[in-house]
Amino acid sequence: MTAQGLFVSFEGIDGSGKSTQARRLAASLQAAGREVVLTREPGGSTGAEEIRALVLQGDPDRWSAETELLLFTAARRDHLERTIRPALAADRIVICDRFADSTRMYQGLSRGDLRGKVDALHDLMIGAEPDLTLLIDMDPKQALGRAKARATLEERFEDFGQGLQDRMRAGFLALADEFPDRIRVIDGNRDEDAVARDVAATVAAHLA
């Protein structure tokens, strides 16, 4: 994305452990003396966090897929302007829990084929991709059970059920085939420490 800094995103279905791995990677890089910004989507800036509450809470059918797409893009634009680009310009490592690949899946695939609109809006309003994306791949049934066990208010997408999880997993793996230079698939069907070791090794190889 830039000649300065490094932009790393984590992707995966709900409950895959990507948020945990993002936090662990940030901590390990900070312990090694790196300047790190750990952020998330939707969110990561004041305006984007306000949009997050709109899109992740409430009835599953609260918004149409098209409306979701506009809301997520608005949140991402604010996040990019206020958090990601300034951090990269300061030569920091940005670790983001979800980015545009999640929109390609959840809004582009979940309720109709909107991928073309997702990509067109992304090109128009965002125009940036992570330098490296770590896709934490996990069995959908196990991941959904883990996600529902969290019992938070932000379960709107989990409430669509396992059918969505199955489609999302297949879609994310297809994205890895589509963007092989950027996306690395990490087996999430293992204990947390083993996954973290693979994540750290992948990022270290990229930094090298």
Summary of the structure (lengths in Angstrom):
residues: 208
radius of gyration: 16.0
end to end distance: 17.1
largest distance: 45.4
contacts: 681
relative contact order: 0.21
helix: 55%
strand: 13%
